[in-house]
């Protein structure tokens, strides 16, 4: 899957770690893919980070977007993305990593998206890119010229926490990390408790970035002793067992579900100032 219009400024990569049907039902249906210079569908890699590093080496554009297979990028996502890039050209040309949702230096969440797994909008609409310390992995962006690469020692095939890791690498090098106003839908399954395979990358990040602790990510806090996370996980497990609560599952028709959301998004993105945000306000009205 690739575009022959190589004058475009960004490419996108997805790692298919046994989720081919999920990718075909979500990512592959994303209208925004037609605006990418290249779309790298990475199959048969042992880990997500290995797939991502391979895409970096093969990519010819400086800007490379990474997305999960269960992400849907609507028609005007690329307009929003490119408006954010124009804003960053003026305000922080030294940026290295971008995301759609993340945590700022204080640990507060920043961004705006919709999670099917959570069954709700997450965050608050905002006008222009906001500084962040970490970003979520569901959609994020790396500037290849930053020299930053994914750490292939990160445990686990799904390479959880790989995006926070490159954020910390960027900040260590004095490069910018931002969350941008580019709305996408994450057609995820819900979690009652964090899966067991999350803990190996958690412990690895705790050792690697010991001097930077605590590290807040959208769904966890990495601390020296890990006790807050363990307590929260135990409480969540007990609550789940007592209530019998069932988590939300992916919707079958992502396009229809996104269309139903657009009415809730009317006016979510403010009008442009100086032309830099025009695509942000136009997106919902034209979907």
C-alpha angles and dihedrals in degrees: 000000000000142000122236092209094095093169087084116109104228142041132201134218134195126188114218104206096176092310101109095135090047091051093048091050096048124008095036091054093056110121091206091070090079089068095057121099089223137001114210114201103193114204135173097021118141093229138015092243091054089053091048094049090050090053090051091054093048097041120101098193121081093227118065124181121205121203138177118244090247095058123110117203109196126220098273098038090103091053090054091045094050091046088055091049090053090051091050092049087064102035107030113008088166094069120133109174133035133181141177095231132015148124128281127222092280092052095251118139118253129185140052128252143129123252119197089193091058092036095226150071111278122213131352130291113258137184109230141009114298127208113255139181097207136010134203121257099231091089124358140147135226128194105222094207089064087077091228116141134181119269106243091194089072104116125241133044093257092053095218114196092026091126095053087048094057090044090058090046089053095049090047088058093048094252125140125259119193143170111225132206099247110130119220134162121238107208093197135153114247125248125216090189133005110272120254093247089063093072099067094058088041092057092043092053090047090057097040096048099032091135091055099051134166097052117183119204124176094265104026147020119229110213136169096258099026089219096128091055093045091050092047091048092050092049091048091050093050091047091050093050093048097045099037087219114178118216124230118268130211116280115244097223108046095176093054092046092051091050089055090053096053094077088060090051098057107132093000093130117056123238120273124272114203091351096285096110102035093113091051093060096037097055101082098038092058100042 
